[in-house]
Amino acid sequence: MTHATDEVSRTNSDKTIASAKQHSNLAADMLFESIGEGAIITDENGDISKINDVALRIMGLKRKDVLHKWYPSIITAEDEMGQELPKLERPITEVFITGLPVYKRIFYRRPSGERVPIAVTVSPLMSEGRPIGAIQVFRDITDEIELERAKDEFISIASHQLRTPATVVKQYIGMVLEGYVGDITDEQRAMLTTAYESNERQITIVNDLLAVAQAASNKLKLNIETTNLTALLSHIAKNYRETYKKKALQLHVVLPAEDVVVDLDSNKIRMVVENLLDNAYKYSEKNTEVTITLGSDKTVTTIAVGDQGVGIEEKDLPKLFQKFSRIDNPLSYEGGTGLGLYWAKRLIDQHKGELQVESKSGVGTTFIIKLPTHQPYKS
Amino acid sequence: MSTHLLLVEDDPLLRKAFTTVFTKENFTVTTAENGKEALDFLRSTQKLPDVIILDLLMPVMSGLEFLQLYRAETALQNIKILILSNLSDEKTIQTLKKYKNETYTLKSNVSPRQLVSAVRAIL
């Protein structure tokens, strides 16, 4: 009897397990179909074993044409420039090679010829430590791309429009201050200088906001090129000497005997160095010195910008590279957005480098840019 | 003999300011309000300017359109160009890199005297 009861209860429990399994399969199927994003499951060879309607719609394909086919063969994937991605660089292939999830933005070319931007995440399906397939989830990001484009355009136009009136102010006051239209009294000079400097602050704010907006929009792509850093720094210093004279600041450049030629985005590095020179100018007392020092060995290239200015207190150092951080010091009325260093650090991070600071209150500050002498990647 | 400057700028206030400054610095200044006017001048003049200050965002013909057409004309290749614009977006900067002989200066970053130095530096 006991035996029979056992049989019955086992059968019942088998049934419960089977029904639970069926239920969970059904739930998984429903989830797969209704998640609202394209979803594809492949086996360990990359052949499609399951695909949902959204995926078919995005790719402009029919189910019968894709099931059990090798995934990279059913649709062409392209990069931003319209170049076809080699099969080995397709996200799905990468996952099988590395065993790690891949997130990418690519373009699909539909059979109709239409190009669709998509964001794709592919993860390996692992069993006992080995991939037995992959799942790809993806979505059409046409609207997102359009929004980004509109935002970039807005930033570009807005900054241009904000700079234009400030430029007119700068030129007209500049003409008077620089003696193009006759002599002025000391009192007039002092007042116009105040107006000129205030306008300069406004220009700096626009420049900083623009730089940060660009950095934030994921558009911060580096254009790495082989650059003569010795020449670049000499050129920047030459441009700054005129401004530095206004505060009787001496600007020295210490360069190694041989030209330093490295791979970097010269425009971005120039912006960072200029930002550091602007800061050194702002936070230096009259008649002091600022020194740019360049050094380079096989692995690291260093650009240091050191001043003999007001310095930064130790407690403030950690805040320095944060967004909108402003630090109180004797010259902090000099103004600024608190964005310059945040953004400078981001640019250096992008170069796989480091931006460091050494400072002593009342003695001076040195910013050190450390860059890899050889960039791991080149555009 | 004074240096001949062609100033291509659509903003009348800036055109006036730069004309004043460069005239005082003993340049001969010719002005154009857009790329088309500049190109018309260059094609018809007997004596080409030594240097061009070129704005980018202008009606009728932009600075970039001007550069494209201008570069196709071999007679004009020796004129130095200083691009002076308040556009500084990545796309513009990258496009300008194609034109290797041009110097780009951000308009809001130079005082009148600095602008004169920048022009003298490329001459």
Contacts between the chains, C-beta under 8 A, distances in Angstrom:
chain1	res1	chain2	res2	distance
A	152	B	89	7.0
A	152	B	91	7.9
A	155	B	89	7.3
A	156	B	87	6.7
A	156	B	89	3.9
A	156	B	91	7.7
A	156	B	92	7.7
A	159	B	86	7.5
A	159	B	88	7.0
A	159	B	89	7.8
A	160	B	57	6.3
A	160	B	86	4.8
A	160	B	87	5.4
A	163	B	86	4.0
A	163	B	107	6.9
A	163	B	108	4.3
A	164	B	11	6.8
A	164	B	86	5.7
A	166	B	108	5.7
A	167	B	14	6.8
A	167	B	86	6.3
A	167	B	107	5.0
A	167	B	108	4.6
A	168	B	11	7.3
A	168	B	13	4.9
A	168	B	14	6.3
A	168	B	17	7.4
A	170	B	108	6.7
A	170	B	111	6.6
A	171	B	13	7.9
A	171	B	14	6.3
A	171	B	17	4.1
A	171	B	18	7.4
A	171	B	21	7.9
A	171	B	111	7.8
A	171	B	112	5.9
A	172	B	13	7.7
A	172	B	17	6.1
A	174	B	111	4.2
A	174	B	112	4.6
A	174	B	113	7.4
A	175	B	17	6.3
A	175	B	20	6.5
A	175	B	21	6.2
A	175	B	112	5.3
A	177	B	111	8.0
A	178	B	111	6.4
A	178	B	112	5.5
A	178	B	113	4.7
A	180	B	20	6.4
A	180	B	21	5.6
A	180	B	24	5.3
A	180	B	112	6.2
A	181	B	20	7.5
A	203	B	108	4.7
A	203	B	109	7.3
A	206	B	108	7.5
A	207	B	88	7.8
A	207	B	108	7.8
A	210	B	88	6.9
A	214	B	89	7.4
A	214	B	90	6.6
A	219	B	90	6.6
A	221	B	90	7.4
A	223	B	94	6.7
A	239	B	114	7.8
A	242	B	113	7.4
A	242	B	114	6.1
A	242	B	117	7.1
A	267	B	93	6.1
